Amino acid sequence: MLDLLLLRSFVTIVEEGSFTAAANRLHLTQPAISGHLRRLESQLGKPLLQRTTRSFQLTPDGESLLSYARAMLTLNRDAIAQLASSSFHGCLRLGVAEDLAHERLMKTLKRFTQRHSLASIEVRVGIPSDLLASMRQGHLDMVLGAQCGEQEAGICLWREPLVWAWAKDESWELPSPLPLALFPEPCPYREIALAQLAMAGIVQHTVVLCMSGAGMRAAAASGFAIAPMPLSQLGPGLVALSSEHGLPSLPDAEVRLITEGSADEQGLLAALTDALVTELAPARMVETA
């Protein structure tokens, strides 16, 4: 039987992207987290992570275990709540960044409220900076949004590469100045993209100012502009440009759930966090140019 404590450590290592960050999130020491992973690998008789001096990646067995581990942890939490006859209740006001307000999220929230009939969720979609300000004013309980570089306090749901999106059928020879599709300020994707281009000495021109993710994908898929966006959001007709095209690399986008909810809401928040991680964490298989 797999130990849920070991599974929790394994899932947290993957979500946080480092042993140190996982230890901090679980309030454990780094040696304890490493020990949990070794014990889990020993139980299974297979390595779960392929480690280098600076990073790691999931092995095929690790990829297979990850989805099962998340499901087992969610079932365990739901079982405890059910048997304790203390269903989660209350209303959570959730702010969601526009590029994350897709159908999958809404279906996840619907299933969550169906499982927890005494709980309700109110959603407000907007720009992350505005949503965070609204939360600090007491109008929202939590915010779901992506960040690059500096981090707000909160729970990391997952991280994924930020890439340069371009039309699949366009020439690999990029125009100059580089035509960009960007969200208005303030936007973490915009800020990091412009900073990286400036450091690389690449001349750029914003040709599309987007107010929605759909508009940004359309601009990129048409070949009219290149857009910085999370890897999972590349749709049909889009590819991720690589360093072979002369573009600078971009850091990971980190999707975080930031909260100022009351202590009474922490059980509900933890359950919602598990649901978001289990059902929304994106697949990493995306076509590259």
Buried (B, 14 or more C-beta within 10 A) or exposed (E): EBEBEBBBBBBBBBBBBBBEBBBBBBEBEBEEBBBBBEBBBEEBEBBBBEEEEEEBEBBEBBBEBBEEBBEBBBEBBBEEBEEEEEBBBBEBBBBBBBBBBBEEBEEBBEEBBEBBEEBEBEBBBBBBBBBBBBBEEEEBBBBBBBBBEEEEEBBBBBBBBBBBBBBBEBEEEBEEEBBBBBBEEEBBBBBBBBBBBEEEEBEBEBBBBBEEBEBBBBBBBEBBBBBBBBBBBBBEBBBBBBEEEBBBEBBBBBBBBBBBBEEEBEBBBEBBBBBBBBBBBBEEEBEEB
